[in-house]
Amino acid sequence: MADNLDLAELNSEEEKPATPPPEGEQEGPHSARDLETVYDIPVQVSAVLGKAHMQVNQLLKLGRGAVVELDRKVGEAIDIYVNNRLVARGEVVVVEDRLGVTMTEIIKTDRG
């Protein structure tokens, strides 16, 4: 099941003191230093503006200037994936002469 958190809620959760793990279980990392070994692992980040479904013959008819209608409305949040897993929603922003994404909502999933 997925729960939606906004960034303020996520930050407030991070500030809570850690509770000790049940007896017999190892403790997780407590500081950024404990995570240094994973800092250089590359991940693929994708921002999906929307999707469209069409037949191959329609795709082959597309030419320069063709418009493909997506399944999202103007102003609707875009999906942000890390390694093909939905992790957040956000908005498109312009940073100097490039497009960027600002995260507005973190998607929390239960693993189990």
C-alpha positions as CSV (number, residue, x, y, z in Angstrom):
1,M,0.0,0.0,0.0
2,A,1.3,3.5,-0.8
3,D,1.0,6.5,1.5
4,N,1.6,10.0,0.3
5,L,3.8,12.3,2.4
6,D,4.7,15.9,1.6
7,L,8.2,17.0,2.2
8,A,7.4,18.8,5.5
9,E,6.1,15.6,7.0
10,L,9.2,13.7,5.8
11,N,11.5,16.2,7.4
12,S,9.6,16.0,10.7
13,E,9.8,12.2,10.7
14,E,13.6,12.4,10.2
15,E,13.9,14.5,13.3
16,K,12.3,12.0,15.6
17,P,14.7,10.1,17.9
18,A,15.5,6.6,16.7
19,T,14.0,3.8,18.7
20,P,16.3,0.8,19.5
21,P,15.7,-2.2,17.4
22,P,14.2,-5.4,18.9
23,E,16.6,-7.7,20.6
24,G,18.6,-9.8,18.1
25,E,18.3,-7.3,15.2
26,Q,21.1,-5.1,14.0
27,E,20.8,-1.4,14.1
28,G,20.5,0.7,10.9
29,P,22.8,3.6,10.0
30,H,22.5,6.6,12.3
31,S,24.4,9.3,10.4
32,A,25.4,10.4,6.9
33,R,28.9,8.9,7.5
34,D,27.3,5.5,7.8
35,L,25.9,5.9,4.3
36,E,29.1,6.9,2.6
37,T,29.5,3.6,0.9
38,V,26.4,4.1,-1.1
39,Y,26.9,7.7,-2.2
40,D,28.7,6.8,-5.4
41,I,26.2,4.1,-6.6
42,P,24.6,5.4,-9.8
43,V,20.8,5.4,-10.1
44,Q,18.5,6.3,-13.0
45,V,16.1,9.1,-12.4
46,S,13.2,9.6,-14.7
47,A,10.5,12.4,-14.7
48,V,7.4,11.3,-16.6
49,L,5.3,14.1,-17.9
50,G,2.6,11.8,-19.1
51,K,1.9,8.8,-21.3
52,A,0.1,8.1,-24.6
53,H,-1.1,4.9,-26.2
54,M,-1.2,4.6,-30.0
55,Q,-0.9,2.0,-32.7
56,V,2.3,1.6,-34.7
57,N,0.7,2.9,-37.9
58,Q,-0.2,6.1,-36.0
59,L,3.3,6.4,-34.6
60,L,4.8,6.0,-38.1
61,K,2.6,8.9,-39.4
62,L,4.0,11.3,-36.9
63,G,6.3,14.0,-38.4
64,R,8.1,17.1,-37.3
65,G,5.8,19.4,-35.4
66,A,3.3,16.6,-34.6
67,V,1.6,16.8,-31.2
68,V,1.1,13.8,-29.1
69,E,-1.6,14.2,-26.5
70,L,-0.6,12.9,-23.1
71,D,-2.8,11.6,-20.3
72,R,-2.1,14.6,-17.9
73,K,-3.6,18.0,-17.5
74,V,-1.7,21.3,-17.4
75,G,-0.4,21.8,-13.9
76,E,-0.9,18.2,-12.8
77,A,2.0,16.7,-10.9
78,I,4.5,14.6,-12.8
79,D,5.8,11.2,-11.6
80,I,9.4,10.9,-10.5
81,Y,11.0,7.4,-10.8
82,V,14.3,6.1,-9.4
83,N,15.4,2.9,-11.0
84,N,11.8,2.4,-12.4
85,R,10.2,2.7,-9.0
86,L,7.8,5.6,-8.3
87,V,9.3,7.6,-5.4
88,A,7.9,11.1,-5.7
89,R,5.7,13.6,-7.6
90,G,6.7,17.0,-8.6
91,E,6.6,20.0,-10.9
92,V,8.6,21.0,-13.9
93,V,10.8,24.1,-13.3
94,V,13.2,26.1,-15.5
95,V,16.8,26.4,-14.2
96,E,18.7,28.9,-16.3
97,D,18.4,27.3,-19.8
98,R,17.5,23.8,-18.7
99,L,14.4,22.0,-17.5
100,G,14.4,20.6,-14.0
101,V,12.0,19.0,-11.5
102,T,11.1,20.0,-8.0
103,M,9.7,17.3,-5.7
104,T,6.5,18.3,-4.0
105,E,5.4,14.9,-2.6
106,I,7.3,11.8,-1.5
107,I,5.6,8.5,-2.2
108,K,6.1,6.1,0.7
109,T,5.6,2.4,0.0
110,D,5.3,-0.5,2.5
111,R,7.8,-3.2,1.7
112,G,6.7,-6.6,2.7
